[in-house]
Amino acid sequence: MKFKLNIIGLLAMGLLTTPVVFTSCSEDAMDSVNENVNKPQDVQAKFILTDVITRTAFSNVGGDFNTYLSSYVEHEVGTHNQLWNAEHRLGEPQTSSTFNNPWGSVYTSLRDARLVIEKCSEGGLQSGNYATLGMGQVMAAYNLALLTDLFGDAPFSEGFKPLEIRNPKLDKQEELYKQVNAYLDAAIVNLPKGDTHGSGSAGGQDLLFNGNASKWLKFAHGLKARYAMRLLKVTADKTAALNAIIAHIDKSFANASEEAKFTQYNSSNLNPLFDFQWSRDGLAASKSIADKMIERKDPRLNRDFITAGWKQVDKLSPESAAYKLLAPNGENDQVQYVYLTSAFVFSQTAPTQLLSYHELQFLKAEAMQRLGQGATTIEPVLKNAVTAAIKNSEISVNAAFTAPTVLANGTLVETTAKLSDADIDSYFENNVKPLLVANPLKEIANQKYLGFFGASGESTEMYNDIRRWKANGEELIELKNPGKFPLRLPYGSDDTTTNPYVQAAFGNGQYVYTENVWWAGGTR
């Protein structure tokens, strides 16, 4: 008899690694006749951690979530096929198949992070590897937050018991965030203890920090700050929360060299934004973000856009011919190889940011403003954020002009000079600083918006921020798409077709336009 399991059940079945034991009078040697020596029944936690990090960076942070959300927040414009549908709100934002792949990928990451935790916890096969345990806890927190930020209520507490619970219930977002913070709090305790089990530390299997537990500790503190700001609307003591955000940031990354970024891309391992555009050509340059850059005389304006003929655009202005080739958000034609594109869709080897230094500095500037501190006090923090963001952008732009696959197929022509420290200083002093003085919160938000434009996978975080600000009645980022703004993502079809709880929550999918998630003032 055929039957279907929901995706959470299917993924959790991978946890069943213990072989069934039968009594036999055969000789002991016969027990290993059918054993596949190339498929071990147990894997050390550090090797699982490698997969968790890779999947989280490529599939969860940099993949379909970020690609679609770059259109929703108007960093990019969907110009072909599914992305054009999403841009024009024609089915994709509310269809359960749209995000089915990343829905499953996040659960795979959660399953594997839980395996790392199980193996390294007391009583586990690698008990005593506290630092690796902490790494698993950070990655579990990261993926659980990603899941609930985008989908709201979701299966978790019952989600990894397929033989006991075929249809796991949805946990409330409030409860899921308690678990996120519990993971991070435990990681902050465990990471300094080191690894004492004979299997050794994560070392090179850790593709973020090469086994450096102190940097993981900074990562954990940074995530505590990110999520505390996320929950600000539903937090009773906002002053205490804002002070805690600043305190956690001060314990986190001291500069951009310490940030949590995935740098493993090359000629065969492709940055996910590049991978999508090279195979689909579904994105075009956003008129909305270009106008914001023109308004601020942002020096990135002449670095970030490319013609259909693979030539960098300089001196982009409303009077220029190239300006007419920016895609009008939500009102563009479904065409390929006509509009400008961002330079970032060529950035084959650009890193994916799980948590950047510039994000933390933007968070700190916002927390300081909300605590009533003035522009003069905030200014050096915002300048750190803007400087780091522009330099991160330059890494991606430069990656576009050195992309191996691009160079093998032609020449991407660079027409402008790389941005220097002097360029950044001048921009901040003459253009950012006056706007900070005039309206601090708005300029912090807009600089963060511009800073998250790129190949680093940060459009997802901007989507979270825009929803957070909107929930406070703060229309800080002007969006030009005339269509309805999606307030959340629809559950994946693997569960809307098999799990009655998820199916009931999904309905016809239209709730994505009407129901905020809990931390934005909704109920689920």
FIDREN-390974 format. One record per residue (C-alpha): residue number from 1; residue in three letters; chain; x, y, z. Coordinates in pm, whole numbers. Example, Ala and Ser with C-alpha at 12.3 -4.5 7.8 and 13.67 -1.06 7.14 Angstrom:
2
<1,"ALA","A",<1230,-450,780>>;
<2,"SER","A",<1367,-106,714>>;
% end
This chain:
524
<1,"MET","A",<0,0,0>>;
<2,"LYS","A",<139,341,-103>>;
<3,"PHE","A",<136,635,133>>;
<4,"LYS","A",<297,978,155>>;
<5,"LEU","A",<483,1126,448>>;
<6,"ASN","A",<516,1498,499>>;
<7,"ILE","A",<861,1644,436>>;
<8,"ILE","A",<944,1664,806>>;
<9,"GLY","A",<872,1296,845>>;
<10,"LEU","A",<1078,1205,539>>;
<11,"LEU","A",<1373,1408,660>>;
<12,"ALA","A",<1357,1269,1007>>;
<13,"MET","A",<1365,914,870>>;
<14,"GLY","A",<1729,988,796>>;
<15,"LEU","A",<1789,975,1169>>;
<16,"LEU","A",<1724,601,1175>>;
<17,"THR","A",<2080,480,1147>>;
<18,"THR","A",<2070,177,1378>>;
<19,"PRO","A",<2041,-149,1182>>;
<20,"VAL","A",<1777,-405,1276>>;
<21,"VAL","A",<1933,-703,1456>>;
<22,"PHE","A",<1821,-1058,1372>>;
<23,"THR","A",<1913,-1376,1567>>;
<24,"SER","A",<2092,-1625,1345>>;
<25,"CYS","A",<2301,-1940,1375>>;
<26,"SER","A",<2527,-1825,1090>>;
<27,"GLU","A",<2889,-1758,1163>>;
<28,"ASP","A",<2983,-1406,1276>>;
<29,"ALA","A",<3162,-1346,947>>;
<30,"MET","A",<2832,-1370,763>>;
<31,"ASP","A",<2705,-1059,948>>;
<32,"SER","A",<2912,-827,730>>;
<33,"VAL","A",<2852,-991,390>>;
<34,"ASN","A",<2604,-725,274>>;
<35,"GLU","A",<2766,-432,454>>;
<36,"ASN","A",<2843,-134,232>>;
<37,"VAL","A",<3175,-5,362>>;
<38,"ASN","A",<3128,316,162>>;
<39,"LYS","A",<2806,402,347>>;
<40,"PRO","A",<2892,430,717>>;
<41,"GLN","A",<2615,400,972>>;
<42,"ASP","A",<2759,676,1189>>;
<43,"VAL","A",<2924,1006,1100>>;
<44,"GLN","A",<3119,1232,1334>>;
<45,"ALA","A",<2953,1558,1427>>;
<46,"LYS","A",<3218,1776,1263>>;
<47,"PHE","A",<3150,1621,923>>;
<48,"ILE","A",<2777,1679,965>>;
<49,"LEU","A",<2854,2039,1062>>;
<50,"THR","A",<3022,2092,724>>;
<51,"ASP","A",<2701,1999,546>>;
<52,"VAL","A",<2488,2212,778>>;
<53,"ILE","A",<2702,2520,710>>;
<54,"THR","A",<2713,2462,334>>;
<55,"ARG","A",<2340,2400,299>>;
<56,"THR","A",<2256,2695,523>>;
<57,"ALA","A",<2470,2933,319>>;
<58,"PHE","A",<2395,2814,-33>>;
<59,"SER","A",<2039,2683,-18>>;
<60,"ASN","A",<1881,2863,277>>;
<61,"VAL","A",<2046,3206,298>>;
<62,"GLY","A",<2157,3257,-61>>;
<63,"GLY","A",<1903,3043,-248>>;
<64,"ASP","A",<1537,3074,-347>>;
<65,"PHE","A",<1438,3275,-39>>;
<66,"ASN","A",<1686,3548,-118>>;
<67,"THR","A",<1622,3540,-493>>;
<68,"TYR","A",<1248,3596,-460>>;
<69,"LEU","A",<1278,3834,-166>>;
<70,"SER","A",<1526,4049,-360>>;
<71,"SER","A",<1228,4121,-587>>;
<72,"TYR","A",<986,4183,-298>>;
<73,"VAL","A",<1220,4439,-140>>;
<74,"GLU","A",<1310,4586,-481>>;
<75,"HIS","A",<1679,4513,-476>>;
<76,"GLU","A",<1616,4335,-806>>;
<77,"VAL","A",<1321,4304,-1047>>;
<78,"GLY","A",<1177,3970,-1158>>;
<79,"THR","A",<1172,3980,-1535>>;
<80,"HIS","A",<1111,3628,-1658>>;
<81,"ASN","A",<900,3320,-1579>>;
<82,"GLN","A",<842,3253,-1206>>;
<83,"LEU","A",<1027,3567,-1098>>;
<84,"TRP","A",<818,3780,-1334>>;
<85,"ASN","A",<505,3620,-1185>>;
<86,"ALA","A",<632,3701,-836>>;
<87,"GLU","A",<715,4057,-939>>;
<88,"HIS","A",<360,4103,-1071>>;
<89,"ARG","A",<196,3906,-786>>;
<90,"LEU","A",<59,3649,-1030>>;
<91,"GLY","A",<43,3336,-819>>;
<92,"GLU","A",<402,3286,-703>>;
<93,"PRO","A",<386,3476,-374>>;
<94,"GLN","A",<97,3261,-245>>;
<95,"THR","A",<161,2927,-420>>;
<96,"SER","A",<282,2638,-203>>;
<97,"SER","A",<521,2511,-471>>;
<98,"THR","A",<717,2840,-485>>;
<99,"PHE","A",<923,2780,-170>>;
<100,"ASN","A",<886,2404,-138>>;
<101,"ASN","A",<1256,2338,-202>>;
<102,"PRO","A",<1391,2579,61>>;
<103,"TRP","A",<1114,2469,301>>;
<104,"GLY","A",<1258,2119,284>>;
<105,"SER","A",<1617,2241,287>>;
<106,"VAL","A",<1571,2433,612>>;
<107,"TYR","A",<1425,2124,776>>;
<108,"THR","A",<1718,1917,650>>;
<109,"SER","A",<1955,2171,807>>;
<110,"LEU","A",<1760,2162,1132>>;
<111,"ARG","A",<1766,1784,1138>>;
<112,"ASP","A",<2140,1775,1086>>;
<113,"ALA","A",<2210,2051,1339>>;
<114,"ARG","A",<2008,1852,1591>>;
<115,"LEU","A",<2224,1549,1510>>;
<116,"VAL","A",<2538,1749,1592>>;
<117,"ILE","A",<2377,1854,1919>>;
<118,"GLU","A",<2269,1499,2004>>;
<119,"LYS","A",<2612,1349,1933>>;
<120,"CYS","A",<2801,1609,2140>>;
<121,"SER","A",<2559,1637,2433>>;
<122,"GLU","A",<2596,1446,2758>>;
<123,"GLY","A",<2537,1078,2685>>;
<124,"GLY","A",<2607,1124,2314>>;
<125,"LEU","A",<2875,941,2118>>;
<126,"GLN","A",<3099,1250,2125>>;
<127,"SER","A",<3010,1384,2467>>;
<128,"GLY","A",<3273,1634,2576>>;
<129,"ASN","A",<3296,1815,2243>>;
<130,"TYR","A",<3136,2125,2389>>;
<131,"ALA","A",<3258,2369,2125>>;
<132,"THR","A",<3122,2157,1842>>;
<133,"LEU","A",<2801,2124,2042>>;
<134,"GLY","A",<2782,2503,2059>>;
<135,"MET","A",<2836,2529,1683>>;
<136,"GLY","A",<2546,2292,1626>>;
<137,"GLN","A",<2330,2496,1861>>;
<138,"VAL","A",<2412,2819,1675>>;
<139,"MET","A",<2322,2661,1341>>;
<140,"ALA","A",<2000,2516,1484>>;
<141,"ALA","A",<1904,2860,1615>>;
<142,"TYR","A",<1990,3020,1281>>;
<143,"ASN","A",<1778,2783,1074>>;
<144,"LEU","A",<1487,2778,1315>>;
<145,"ALA","A",<1475,3158,1314>>;
<146,"LEU","A",<1492,3160,935>>;
<147,"LEU","A",<1203,2914,921>>;
<148,"THR","A",<971,3099,1155>>;
<149,"ASP","A",<1064,3448,1034>>;
<150,"LEU","A",<947,3358,686>>;
<151,"PHE","A",<662,3114,752>>;
<152,"GLY","A",<538,3202,1101>>;
<153,"ASP","A",<400,2910,1303>>;
<154,"ALA","A",<566,2587,1189>>;
<155,"PRO","A",<613,2223,1293>>;
<156,"PHE","A",<912,2171,1518>>;
<157,"SER","A",<856,2010,1858>>;
<158,"GLU","A",<682,1711,1697>>;
<159,"GLY","A",<860,1743,1364>>;
<160,"PHE","A",<1133,1483,1399>>;
<161,"LYS","A",<941,1179,1525>>;
<162,"PRO","A",<813,1016,1203>>;
<163,"LEU","A",<732,676,1351>>;
<164,"GLU","A",<544,828,1642>>;
<165,"ILE","A",<384,1139,1489>>;
<166,"ARG","A",<294,1128,1121>>;
<167,"ASN","A",<141,1477,1117>>;
<168,"PRO","A",<329,1713,1349>>;
<169,"LYS","A",<138,2011,1481>>;
<170,"LEU","A",<244,2369,1422>>;
<171,"ASP","A",<425,2540,1708>>;
<172,"LYS","A",<349,2906,1773>>;
<173,"GLN","A",<615,3152,1661>>;
<174,"GLU","A",<646,3281,2015>>;
<175,"GLU","A",<743,2931,2131>>;
<176,"LEU","A",<979,2881,1839>>;
<177,"TYR","A",<1163,3201,1928>>;
<178,"LYS","A",<1199,3081,2285>>;
<179,"GLN","A",<1377,2778,2142>>;
<180,"VAL","A",<1594,2996,1917>>;
<181,"ASN","A",<1715,3193,2218>>;
<182,"ALA","A",<1756,2878,2427>>;
<183,"TYR","A",<1988,2736,2160>>;
<184,"LEU","A",<2194,3054,2152>>;
<185,"ASP","A",<2212,3085,2531>>;
<186,"ALA","A",<2333,2725,2554>>;
<187,"ALA","A",<2588,2785,2277>>;
<188,"ILE","A",<2728,3087,2461>>;
<189,"VAL","A",<2788,2859,2762>>;
<190,"ASN","A",<2931,2565,2565>>;
<191,"LEU","A",<3158,2727,2308>>;
<192,"PRO","A",<3429,2844,2555>>;
<193,"LYS","A",<3460,2493,2703>>;
<194,"GLY","A",<3644,2352,2402>>;
<195,"ASP","A",<3641,1996,2263>>;
<196,"THR","A",<3770,1714,2482>>;
<197,"HIS","A",<3640,1402,2306>>;
<198,"GLY","A",<3894,1187,2123>>;
<199,"SER","A",<3737,1268,1786>>;
<200,"GLY","A",<3889,1614,1810>>;
<201,"SER","A",<3763,1959,1724>>;
<202,"ALA","A",<3583,2069,1408>>;
<203,"GLY","A",<3897,2227,1260>>;
<204,"GLY","A",<3882,2256,882>>;
<205,"GLN","A",<3538,2095,870>>;
<206,"ASP","A",<3409,2428,1001>>;
<207,"LEU","A",<3375,2627,678>>;
<208,"LEU","A",<3297,2951,857>>;
<209,"PHE","A",<3569,2992,1119>>;
<210,"ASN","A",<3802,2691,1079>>;
<211,"GLY","A",<3719,2563,1426>>;
<212,"ASN","A",<3772,2897,1604>>;
<213,"ALA","A",<3524,2874,1892>>;
<214,"SER","A",<3580,3235,2000>>;
<215,"LYS","A",<3451,3356,1663>>;
<216,"TRP","A",<3150,3128,1694>>;
<217,"LEU","A",<3089,3288,2032>>;
<218,"LYS","A",<3090,3630,1865>>;
<219,"PHE","A",<2854,3492,1601>>;
<220,"ALA","A",<2615,3376,1874>>;
<221,"HIS","A",<2620,3717,2045>>;
<222,"GLY","A",<2556,3886,1711>>;
<223,"LEU","A",<2254,3664,1646>>;
<224,"LYS","A",<2121,3744,1992>>;
<225,"ALA","A",<2129,4111,1888>>;
<226,"ARG","A",<1962,4044,1552>>;
<227,"TYR","A",<1677,3848,1706>>;
<228,"ALA","A",<1628,4083,1999>>;
<229,"MET","A",<1569,4365,1751>>;
<230,"ARG","A",<1335,4137,1556>>;
<231,"LEU","A",<1122,4082,1867>>;
<232,"LEU","A",<1123,4445,1981>>;
<233,"LYS","A",<754,4505,1904>>;
<234,"VAL","A",<646,4212,2123>>;
<235,"THR","A",<897,4284,2403>>;
<236,"ALA","A",<762,4444,2720>>;
<237,"ASP","A",<1079,4623,2835>>;
<238,"LYS","A",<1204,4781,2514>>;
<239,"THR","A",<1472,4990,2684>>;
<240,"ALA","A",<1630,4682,2840>>;
<241,"ALA","A",<1610,4501,2506>>;
<242,"LEU","A",<1779,4786,2319>>;
<243,"ASN","A",<2059,4805,2576>>;
<244,"ALA","A",<2100,4428,2550>>;
<245,"ILE","A",<2128,4458,2170>>;
<246,"ILE","A",<2415,4702,2206>>;
<247,"ALA","A",<2582,4484,2471>>;
<248,"HIS","A",<2565,4175,2249>>;
<249,"ILE","A",<2700,4367,1949>>;
<250,"ASP","A",<2992,4489,2158>>;
<251,"LYS","A",<3072,4122,2229>>;
<252,"SER","A",<3041,4029,1862>>;
<253,"PHE","A",<3253,4094,1552>>;
<254,"ALA","A",<3510,4371,1598>>;
<255,"ASN","A",<3553,4421,1221>>;
<256,"ALA","A",<3463,4271,885>>;
<257,"SER","A",<3744,4014,900>>;
<258,"GLU","A",<3557,3829,1175>>;
<259,"GLU","A",<3209,3817,1020>>;
<260,"ALA","A",<3022,3494,946>>;
<261,"LYS","A",<3053,3460,571>>;
<262,"PHE","A",<3071,3155,348>>;
<263,"THR","A",<3364,3195,109>>;
<264,"GLN","A",<3380,2854,-60>>;
<265,"TYR","A",<3266,2958,-408>>;
<266,"ASN","A",<3483,2909,-718>>;
<267,"SER","A",<3452,2809,-1085>>;
<268,"SER","A",<3244,2503,-1000>>;
<269,"ASN","A",<3089,2595,-663>>;
<270,"LEU","A",<2878,2894,-762>>;
<271,"ASN","A",<2743,3186,-564>>;
<272,"PRO","A",<2367,3110,-562>>;
<273,"LEU","A",<2258,3446,-708>>;
<274,"PHE","A",<2502,3397,-996>>;
<275,"ASP","A",<2389,3035,-1032>>;
<276,"PHE","A",<2025,3141,-1068>>;
<277,"GLN","A",<2086,3426,-1313>>;
<278,"TRP","A",<2336,3240,-1529>>;
<279,"SER","A",<2091,2952,-1580>>;
<280,"ARG","A",<1760,3145,-1581>>;
<281,"ASP","A",<1825,3514,-1655>>;
<282,"GLY","A",<1520,3599,-1449>>;
<283,"LEU","A",<1634,3925,-1284>>;
<284,"ALA","A",<1675,4282,-1406>>;
<285,"ALA","A",<1801,4605,-1251>>;
<286,"SER","A",<1556,4775,-1014>>;
<287,"LYS","A",<1457,5132,-1095>>;
<288,"SER","A",<1347,5174,-732>>;
<289,"ILE","A",<1689,5118,-582>>;
<290,"ALA","A",<1867,5310,-858>>;
<291,"ASP","A",<1649,5613,-782>>;
<292,"LYS","A",<1740,5593,-413>>;
<293,"MET","A",<2108,5587,-506>>;
<294,"ILE","A",<2068,5877,-748>>;
<295,"GLU","A",<1889,6079,-478>>;
<296,"ARG","A",<2185,6029,-241>>;
<297,"LYS","A",<2457,6064,-507>>;
<298,"ASP","A",<2572,5724,-386>>;
<299,"PRO","A",<2911,5628,-538>>;
<300,"ARG","A",<2792,5269,-577>>;
<301,"LEU","A",<2556,5392,-849>>;
<302,"ASN","A",<2830,5387,-1113>>;
<303,"ARG","A",<2960,5047,-999>>;
<304,"ASP","A",<2646,4838,-959>>;
<305,"PHE","A",<2473,4823,-1299>>;
<306,"ILE","A",<2553,4643,-1625>>;
<307,"THR","A",<2405,4670,-1976>>;
<308,"ALA","A",<2267,4375,-2170>>;
<309,"GLY","A",<2588,4406,-2373>>;
<310,"TRP","A",<2797,4333,-2060>>;
<311,"LYS","A",<2929,4685,-2007>>;
<312,"GLN","A",<2934,4865,-1673>>;
<313,"VAL","A",<2716,5177,-1669>>;
<314,"ASP","A",<2878,5497,-1551>>;
<315,"LYS","A",<2714,5835,-1492>>;
<316,"LEU","A",<2369,5682,-1452>>;
<317,"SER","A",<2116,5964,-1422>>;
<318,"PRO","A",<1755,6032,-1525>>;
<319,"GLU","A",<1893,6210,-1834>>;
<320,"SER","A",<2107,5917,-1949>>;
<321,"ALA","A",<2000,5662,-2210>>;
<322,"ALA","A",<2083,5378,-1973>>;
<323,"TYR","A",<1832,5508,-1716>>;
<324,"LYS","A",<1547,5412,-1951>>;
<325,"LEU","A",<1667,5052,-1932>>;
<326,"LEU","A",<1609,5017,-1559>>;
<327,"ALA","A",<1316,4783,-1497>>;
<328,"PRO","A",<1010,4962,-1348>>;
<329,"ASN","A",<913,4766,-1038>>;
<330,"GLY","A",<592,4568,-1086>>;
<331,"GLU","A",<531,4728,-1425>>;
<332,"ASN","A",<812,4578,-1634>>;
<333,"ASP","A",<775,4369,-1947>>;
<334,"GLN","A",<854,3999,-1941>>;
<335,"VAL","A",<1170,4013,-2149>>;
<336,"GLN","A",<1528,3893,-2125>>;
<337,"TYR","A",<1854,4058,-2237>>;
<338,"VAL","A",<1695,4404,-2265>>;
<339,"TYR","A",<1698,4575,-1924>>;
<340,"LEU","A",<2009,4657,-1729>>;
<341,"THR","A",<2106,4406,-1462>>;
<342,"SER","A",<2286,4456,-1135>>;
<343,"ALA","A",<2656,4376,-1138>>;
<344,"PHE","A",<2588,4128,-859>>;
<345,"VAL","A",<2422,3868,-1081>>;
<346,"PHE","A",<2770,3817,-1234>>;
<347,"SER","A",<2943,3776,-894>>;
<348,"GLN","A",<3028,3409,-930>>;
<349,"THR","A",<3262,3383,-631>>;
<350,"ALA","A",<3119,3649,-397>>;
<351,"PRO","A",<3076,3524,-37>>;
<352,"THR","A",<2735,3463,123>>;
<353,"GLN","A",<2689,3653,450>>;
<354,"LEU","A",<2525,3464,736>>;
<355,"LEU","A",<2588,3762,964>>;
<356,"SER","A",<2792,4061,852>>;
<357,"TYR","A",<2982,4321,1050>>;
<358,"HIS","A",<2790,4596,873>>;
<359,"GLU","A",<2457,4442,978>>;
<360,"LEU","A",<2562,4458,1342>>;
<361,"GLN","A",<2672,4819,1311>>;
<362,"PHE","A",<2340,4912,1148>>;
<363,"LEU","A",<2158,4736,1433>>;
<364,"LYS","A",<2367,4922,1689>>;
<365,"ALA","A",<2296,5258,1523>>;
<366,"GLU","A",<1922,5181,1522>>;
<367,"ALA","A",<1927,5073,1888>>;
<368,"MET","A",<2110,5393,1985>>;
<369,"GLN","A",<1856,5606,1796>>;
<370,"ARG","A",<1563,5428,1960>>;
<371,"LEU","A",<1722,5493,2298>>;
<372,"GLY","A",<1716,5863,2221>>;
<373,"GLN","A",<2082,5916,2143>>;
<374,"GLY","A",<2155,6199,1901>>;
<375,"ALA","A",<2304,6204,1552>>;
<376,"THR","A",<2647,6310,1679>>;
<377,"THR","A",<2674,5999,1897>>;
<378,"ILE","A",<2534,5770,1630>>;
<379,"GLU","A",<2748,5910,1349>>;
<380,"PRO","A",<3069,5703,1400>>;
<381,"VAL","A",<2869,5381,1433>>;
<382,"LEU","A",<2671,5450,1116>>;
<383,"LYS","A",<2992,5542,936>>;
<384,"ASN","A",<3141,5205,1035>>;
<385,"ALA","A",<2829,5038,895>>;
<386,"VAL","A",<2827,5231,567>>;
<387,"THR","A",<3200,5187,515>>;
<388,"ALA","A",<3187,4811,574>>;
<389,"ALA","A",<2877,4776,355>>;
<390,"ILE","A",<3036,4958,62>>;
<391,"LYS","A",<3352,4752,92>>;
<392,"ASN","A",<3144,4435,99>>;
<393,"SER","A",<2965,4557,-214>>;
<394,"GLU","A",<3300,4620,-382>>;
<395,"ILE","A",<3406,4261,-312>>;
<396,"SER","A",<3102,4142,-505>>;
<397,"VAL","A",<3145,4393,-790>>;
<398,"ASN","A",<3509,4293,-827>>;
<399,"ALA","A",<3404,3926,-825>>;
<400,"ALA","A",<3181,3999,-1124>>;
<401,"PHE","A",<3475,4123,-1332>>;
<402,"THR","A",<3687,3820,-1243>>;
<403,"ALA","A",<3413,3555,-1266>>;
<404,"PRO","A",<3567,3245,-1434>>;
<405,"THR","A",<3252,3140,-1619>>;
<406,"VAL","A",<3186,3493,-1741>>;
<407,"LEU","A",<3543,3531,-1867>>;
<408,"ALA","A",<3516,3199,-2049>>;
<409,"ASN","A",<3216,3332,-2241>>;
<410,"GLY","A",<3316,3690,-2318>>;
<411,"THR","A",<3430,4011,-2155>>;
<412,"LEU","A",<3247,4208,-1888>>;
<413,"VAL","A",<3371,4562,-1942>>;
<414,"GLU","A",<3459,4766,-1634>>;
<415,"THR","A",<3432,5141,-1699>>;
<416,"THR","A",<3473,5293,-1351>>;
<417,"ALA","A",<3744,5293,-1085>>;
<418,"LYS","A",<3718,5093,-767>>;
<419,"LEU","A",<3580,5290,-474>>;
<420,"SER","A",<3847,5417,-237>>;
<421,"ASP","A",<3837,5509,130>>;
<422,"ALA","A",<3840,5873,21>>;
<423,"ASP","A",<3531,5813,-196>>;
<424,"ILE","A",<3351,5658,100>>;
<425,"ASP","A",<3454,5935,341>>;
<426,"SER","A",<3338,6203,99>>;
<427,"TYR","A",<3004,6029,41>>;
<428,"PHE","A",<2937,5996,411>>;
<429,"GLU","A",<3036,6351,500>>;
<430,"ASN","A",<2853,6525,215>>;
<431,"ASN","A",<2549,6304,158>>;
<432,"VAL","A",<2480,6065,447>>;
<433,"LYS","A",<2559,6286,744>>;
<434,"PRO","A",<2312,6567,657>>;
<435,"LEU","A",<2033,6311,611>>;
<436,"LEU","A",<2125,6147,943>>;
<437,"VAL","A",<2092,6480,1120>>;
<438,"ALA","A",<1756,6552,949>>;
<439,"ASN","A",<1594,6212,1015>>;
<440,"PRO","A",<1821,5964,1194>>;
<441,"LEU","A",<1603,5651,1187>>;
<442,"LYS","A",<1509,5691,823>>;
<443,"GLU","A",<1867,5737,710>>;
<444,"ILE","A",<1990,5441,917>>;
<445,"ALA","A",<1720,5228,755>>;
<446,"ASN","A",<1792,5348,403>>;
<447,"GLN","A",<2166,5301,436>>;
<448,"LYS","A",<2103,4950,563>>;
<449,"TYR","A",<1873,4891,265>>;
<450,"LEU","A",<2143,5004,23>>;
<451,"GLY","A",<2408,4809,215>>;
<452,"PHE","A",<2212,4484,184>>;
<453,"PHE","A",<2188,4516,-197>>;
<454,"GLY","A",<2434,4272,-346>>;
<455,"ALA","A",<2535,3911,-397>>;
<456,"SER","A",<2572,3830,-26>>;
<457,"GLY","A",<2222,3694,38>>;
<458,"GLU","A",<2112,3984,261>>;
<459,"SER","A",<1782,4065,86>>;
<460,"THR","A",<1611,3816,319>>;
<461,"GLU","A",<1719,4016,623>>;
<462,"MET","A",<1597,4336,457>>;
<463,"TYR","A",<1260,4168,402>>;
<464,"ASN","A",<1247,4095,776>>;
<465,"ASP","A",<1345,4453,856>>;
<466,"ILE","A",<1087,4609,625>>;
<467,"ARG","A",<812,4397,782>>;
<468,"ARG","A",<939,4487,1129>>;
<469,"TRP","A",<939,4859,1052>>;
<470,"LYS","A",<597,4844,883>>;
<471,"ALA","A",<457,4673,1194>>;
<472,"ASN","A",<564,4979,1394>>;
<473,"GLY","A",<394,5209,1144>>;
<474,"GLU","A",<737,5319,1019>>;
<475,"GLU","A",<737,5347,639>>;
<476,"LEU","A",<1111,5396,622>>;
<477,"ILE","A",<1177,5235,283>>;
<478,"GLU","A",<973,5362,-11>>;
<479,"LEU","A",<869,5067,-229>>;
<480,"LYS","A",<742,5137,-582>>;
<481,"ASN","A",<577,4810,-683>>;
<482,"PRO","A",<200,4882,-709>>;
<483,"GLY","A",<117,4522,-618>>;
<484,"LYS","A",<37,4393,-270>>;
<485,"PHE","A",<340,4342,-46>>;
<486,"PRO","A",<366,3978,78>>;
<487,"LEU","A",<372,3974,458>>;
<488,"ARG","A",<508,3619,479>>;
<489,"LEU","A",<586,3314,263>>;
<490,"PRO","A",<351,3021,192>>;
<491,"TYR","A",<421,2678,340>>;
<492,"GLY","A",<586,2419,113>>;
<493,"SER","A",<368,2188,-93>>;
<494,"ASP","A",<526,1874,53>>;
<495,"ASP","A",<338,1955,374>>;
<496,"THR","A",<31,2141,246>>;
<497,"THR","A",<-63,1818,63>>;
<498,"THR","A",<14,1570,342>>;
<499,"ASN","A",<-12,1732,684>>;
<500,"PRO","A",<-367,1841,777>>;
<501,"TYR","A",<-235,2097,1027>>;
<502,"VAL","A",<-22,2271,764>>;
<503,"GLN","A",<-295,2234,503>>;
<504,"ALA","A",<-547,2408,729>>;
<505,"ALA","A",<-302,2690,805>>;
<506,"PHE","A",<-227,2735,435>>;
<507,"GLY","A",<-586,2743,307>>;
<508,"ASN","A",<-576,2899,-40>>;
<509,"GLY","A",<-252,3086,28>>;
<510,"GLN","A",<-404,3433,26>>;
<511,"TYR","A",<-314,3479,392>>;
<512,"VAL","A",<38,3576,280>>;
<513,"TYR","A",<-105,3920,193>>;
<514,"THR","A",<-321,3971,501>>;
<515,"GLU","A",<-163,3809,809>>;
<516,"ASN","A",<151,3938,976>>;
<517,"VAL","A",<373,3697,1163>>;
<518,"TRP","A",<356,3718,1544>>;
<519,"TRP","A",<661,3941,1592>>;
<520,"ALA","A",<510,4190,1346>>;
<521,"GLY","A",<181,4208,1535>>;
<522,"GLY","A",<5,3903,1393>>;
<523,"THR","A",<-117,3589,1564>>;
<524,"ARG","A",<72,3313,1381>>;
% end
